[in-house]
Amino acid sequence: LAVAAGIGVAVKAYGSIKQATEANALMGNAVTAVQDELRFAYDVEAVSGASSGVGPAYAFDSSVRGYRLYLANGTDSITGRDTIIVNGVNAVNPEGTADPLPGTVDTVAALPLLNTDTSGTGASVQLDSLTWNPDPVGGGLWAFSLTVSNGDYEAQSKTITVRTVNNW
């Protein structure tokens, strides 16, 4: 009886440790993915007609992906999990000319920023905040907060500050 009880406790402890480990790994991957997008962003502007789920949407040209985009909270269409979505921006105005209509966006694609289905345990990541401070001296400063949850385990939220290296 004591052995059976000990096995149950060990299995439960293993499950908890596995959830925490997978949530922490997803947090590390999410921080890296968001940092990489924001560090090399240029031509940043707050835009109307789009929502990040955490405040104003900031559209920018992505050196990583090669097109204009904004980050937002959303749901992965394959896994059904909450995640950070990359929304492509179409800069063509409604008249169809090549001139962009300032301050507006037209979403042309919505893809997950990173793969959250690495373990099958249901881990998810969300932006808690995303702000942009256009610092004229050093290019600009981003601040963002993320929260990762995995079942009953919620990893601590992390707040990160990133200076963009592109200042044009």
N, C-alpha and C positions, 0 to 999 in steps of 0.2 A: 504493500500500500504506500509506504513512504517513497519507494522508488518510482512508482507511477505518478505520485504527486510531484516529485522532483523533475520528472520528464516534462510534465505539463508546464511547470514554471520555466524550465529551460527553453521550451518551444516558444512560450509567450515572450520571454526576454529576447530571444533571437529575432522574433518578428519585429519587436520594438526597435532593436538595434538596426535591423535591415531598413526599416522605414526611415529612421533618422539619417542613416548613411546615404540612402538614395536621395533624400530631400537635400542634404548638404551637397551632394555631387551636382544635382540639378541647379542649386543656387550658384555654385561656382561656374557652371557652364553658362547660366543666364547672365551673370555679372560680366563675364568675358564677352559674350555675344553683344550685349547692349553697349559696353564700353567700346568695342571695336567699331560699331556703327557710329556712335557719337563722337569718338575721337577724330575720325576722318570725315566728319560731316562738314559741308560748306554751303553757303548761300541759305542760311537758316532764316525762316520767317514763321511767325504765328499765322495760322490761316483759319478762315471761316469755312463753314460747310463740311467740317470734319471734327470728330470727337475722339480723344485719346482714351476716354473713360476715366481720366484722372485730372482733367483740366484742359487748357488749350492744347490743340494739336500743333506741333512744330514740324513743318515740312522742310526737308533739306535734301541736297544732292548727296548721294551716298557714294563715296570713293570705293567702298567695299563691293557694292552691288552694281554700280554703274548707272543708276537711275534715281529719280526723285522719289522720296517716300516720306511717310511718317509712321511712328510706332504707336500702337494702341493695344488695349486689352481686348481679348476676343476669345473665341473658341476654335480649337483645332478641328477642322472639318473631318479629319480622319479618325482621330482618337476621341473626340468629343470632350476633351479636357480644356480647362481654362489655360490660356497661355498668352504670350505677347505676340501680336500680329504685325507683320510688315505690310503696310498698305502702299502700293505704288500710286503715284500721282501723275495724272495726265495734264500737262500744261497747256493743252490746246483749248482755246476759249469756245463758247457755244456757237460762234459764227463759223467755226472751222478753220480760222486762220492760224498761222503758226505762232502768233503773238500770245503769250500767256495773259490771262486775266488776273491782275494782281490780287493777292489775298484770297484766292479761291482754289479749291482742289476738286478733282473728279477721280474718285477711286477707280483704278483699273485692275488691281489685283490685291488679294489678301492672302498672305502666306504666313505660316508660323515662323517666328524668328529662329527657333531651335526645336529639335525633336524632343518632346517630353515623354515619348513612349519608349524609354530605354530599359525599363524594368517590368512593366506590366502591373505596377502596384498602384497606379492612379495619381502619381505626383503631378502637381500643377504649379505654375508660376504666374504671378501678376505684377504689373507695375502699380505701386502705391502712389507715386508722384513722379513727375518729369518736368523740370524747369530749365529754362535757357536764360542766361545772362550775357548779353552781347558786350563783352569787355573789349573796348576799342584798342587796348594796349596789347593783349595777348591772344586775340582771336575770339574767344568766347568760352564761357564756363557752363557746363551741364551739371545738374544734380538730379539723381534719380534714386528711388527706393523700390525695392523688390520684396515680395513675400512668397515663399515656397511652402506649400502644404502637401502632406502625404498622409491621407487617411486621418487618423486622430493626431498625428504629429504635425505641428506647425513650426517650421524653422523660424528662428528669429529673423525679423526683417533687417535688411541691410540698406544703408544709405551710402551712396558713392558719388564722388565729385570727379568730373572728367573735364580737362581742358582740351578744346579742339586744337589740332595742329594746323588746320587749314583756316587762314584768315583772309580769304578773298571773297 
